[in-house]
Structure formats: structure tokens, C-alpha cells
Amino acid sequence: MAYAGKRLDQLTQELASYQTEEQKRLENSLKIQREEDAKLTELKLKQEADRMVSEFETTLKKKVSNSLL
């Protein structure tokens, strides 16, 4: 009976250790995912800003060209 109790304690500790390690891996994976999401969002925002600047410049050139006529 004493062996069963010790074995149960050992397995309980192993489970706690395993759960702790899994939690750390999950947190790390989520951190990496958030960083990748932030980079992607930043890239999309830059692309949209570049598109808007280009559109504005094109519109401005057309207006200047039309006013010169």
C-alpha cells in the first residue's frame, strides 16, 4: 500500500510537471503568433497607406493637369 501511495505521488508530480511544461509551450506559441499577427497587420497598414498616397498623388496630378488646360 505504501508503494501505491508513493507511486501515486510520483505520477501526480509528473503530471503537474507535464502540465507546467505544456502551459509554457502554449504561452510561447501564443506569443509567437501575436508577434506574427502584429507584423502582418503592420505590413497591411503600410501597404494601404502606400496605396492611398499613390491614389492621392494620381488624383492631384490629374487636377493639376486639368487646371492647366
N, C-alpha and C positions, 0 to 999 in steps of 0.2 A: 504494500500500500504506500509506503514511503517513497518507493521508486516512482510510482504513478504520480504522486504529488510533485516530485522533483521534475519529472518529465513534463507534466502539465505546466509548471512554472517556466521551464526551458522553452517550450513551444509558445507560451504566451509572450515571452521576451522576444523570440524570433519573429513572431507576428507583429509585435509593436515596432521592432526594428525595420521590418519589411514595409510596414505602413508608413513609417517616417521617411524611408528612402523613396518610396513611391510618391509621397507628397512633395518631396524636394524635386524629383524629376518632373512632376506635373507643374510645379511653380516655375521651374526653369523653362519648360516648354511654353508655358503661357507668356512668360517674359519675352522669349524669342519671338513668339507670334505677335505680341503687341508691338515690338520693335519693327518687325517686318511690315505690319499694318501701317504704322506711322510713316515709314519710308515710302510705302506705296501711296498713301494719302498725300504726302508732301510732293511726290512726283506728279500726281494727278493735278494738284493745285498749281504747280509750276507750269504744266502743260496748258492748263486752262488759262492761266494768266498770260502766257506767251500767245495763245490763240486770240485772246481779247486784245492784246497790244497790236498784233498783226491786223486784226479786223479794224481797229481804230485807225491805224496808220493808213490802211487802204481807203477807208471812208474819208479820212482827212485829205488824202491825195486827190480823190475824186472831187471833193468840194472845192479844193484849191484850183484844180484843173477847170472845173465848170465856171468858177468865178472869173477866171482869166479869159474865158471865151466871150 
